[in-house]
Amino acid sequence: MNQNRRKFINDIFKGTAAISLSSPLLNNNLFANYLSKKIKISLQCFSFASEFYTGKFDLSNFSKIIRETYNLDGAEYWSIPFMGKEKNSSFLNELRQKSNDYGIKNTIILVDLLNMQTMKQGNSLASVNKKERNQAIEDHKPWIDAAKSIGCDSIRINLWSDASKEEVMKVSIESISKLLEYSSDKNVSIVIENHGGYTGDAKWLVNLIKKINNKNLGTLPDFGTLNFCVERDVSNSEIFSSKCLNQYDKYRGVKELLPYAKGISAKSTQFDLKGNETDTNFKKMIRLIKKSNFEGYMSIEYEGAIRDTFSQQNNHLSTHDGILATKKLLEKYI
């Protein structure tokens, strides 16, 4: 595999409520309808990662694709396809206008600080180097502004670090608290996804959220098995095929993260002949979510096509078919 491709993908990963419960009006069907209205479906543009990498995805068309191709009304963004336009007011105004034109609610921007020219990972909010942490704070501010400009409620941050979990906890509290001072003034929240490493340990992540204790800080639970890999075998540079040495149970992890969730990433990769996702029991996972107090968007994040692109496989559905298969499962169980 091309070395830049390998580094690229590794860095990326690196009314009813007013009715009394005792009322005879609240039958099972009515309650089910209420639950379904609490959870809506959006589309994460990382689903088009393979198209972006091959020059076939234009972010400015995202709202149109969501509405006309998939008949959804929620958009979740990814920083990489902005390609340096996150400070371009004309581009941001165009995105917001198109969202309004197509009746799309913009929700979250997943921020990956990655230089597309050098393929170098940016500064981390979890770095033990204070200068790097402070620069990471500054590097995230334009994304908070961009989120505000296009009507998103949140940005997602990463906490990459090789330091101990105690050190990462300490410095992350400091940097996230400073970033929250800026984002709160903009009424934009910060969300942390279980994105492998220490954040893949849901208890560790919840502890971090509790220590900071800010209403504008939350989680973004992701179904992905790799997302709950606390430690993987780094001797294999292929992220999708590397062995996980410390795997956190995803169902327990999602349940623990849900009380703080400001969004949910419905990660999908591969499907069997019956249309079931082979890595996650969607029925079990969505049942767990519906039992929680979560209200908001659950985003389709199909990963199969990008695995074929970067791992030189050819056994996953296309981007379009994978999105449709995931949508079908969500609609079936929500």
Residue, then its C-alpha position, 0 to 999 in steps of 0.5 A: m500500500n502507498q505509504n501516504r495512504r497508510k499514514f492518512i488512514n492511521d492518522i484519521f483513526k489515530g406533546t406525548a411527554a405531557i401524558s401521565l405514564s398511568s394514562p390509558l392513552l399511553n399504550n405501547n404504540l404511542f410510547a414507541n412513536y414518542l421514542s422514535k421522535k426522540i431519535k433522528i437519523s443523520l449522515q456523517c460525511f466520513s461515509f464518503a471518505s473513499e470518494f473524497y480521497t479519489g476526488k469524487f466528493d464535493l462537500s458543497n453538495f453534501s446537503k443535496i445528497i442527504r436530502e435527494t439521495y437518502n431522504l434524511d434531514g441531518a448532516e454531520y461533517w468531517s474536517i478533512p473535506f473542508m480542505g483549508k476552507e474552514k476560515n472561508s466565509s463565502f464557503l461557509n455561508e454557501l454550506r449554511q445556505k444549502s443546508n437551509d435550502y434543503g431543510i438540513k440540520n447541521t449537527i457536529i464537525l468531526v475535527d482531525l488536525l491533519n496536514m493533507q500536504t505533509m500527512k502530518q498529525g497536528n498538535s494534540l490537546a493531550s500532549v504533555n508539551k504545554k506549547e503543543r497543547n496551547q497551539a492545539i487549542e488555537d488550532h481548534k478555535p477556527w473549527i468552533d467558528a466554522a461550526k457556529s457559522i454553518g449552524c452546528d451545535s458541536i465539534r468533536i476533538n481527539l486526545w492522541s498521546d503516548a503519555s500515561k493515562e494519568e498524565v493524559m487525564k491531567v493535561s486534557i482537563e487543562s486544555i479542554s477547559k481552556l477550549l470550553e471558555y472559547s466555545s461556550d461564548k459561541n454556544v458550541s459544545i465540545v464532544i469527545e468520541n471513543h476514538g481508541g486509546y484511552t478514550g476507548d475506555a468508557k470509564w476513563l472518558v466518563n471520569l474526564i467528563k465528570k472532572i471538567n463538569n461543563k454543560n457544553l462538554g459531552t460524548l459522541p458514542d461510536f459503535g465501532t469495535l476499533n473505537f473501543c480498542v484501548e491498546r492495539d498491536v502497533s507492530n502492524s501498521e494496518i489499522f483495520s487488521s491490527k490486533c487489539l490487545n485491550q478491547y473494551d466491551k462496546y455495549r457496556g461502553v456505549k451505555e456508560l457514555l450515553p448519559y453525556a451524549k450529544g450525538i451518536s455515531a452508528k458505525s457500520t462496516q460489513f453486512d451479511l446476506k440478511g442485511n445485518e451488520t456483522d460487527t455490531n448487533f444493531k438491534k441490541m445496541i439501539r434497544l440499549i440507546k432507546k432505554s436511555n434519555f438520549e434525544g438527538y441525531m444518530s449518524i450513519e458512519y459507513e466505513g466499509a468503502i474506505r477499508d477497501t480503498f486503503s486496505q486493498q480489500n474488495n469485500h465491502l458494499s459500495t459507499h451508496d449501498g453501505i449507507l442505504a444498508t445502515k439506514k435500513l437497519l436504523e429505521k428498522y429498530i428505531 
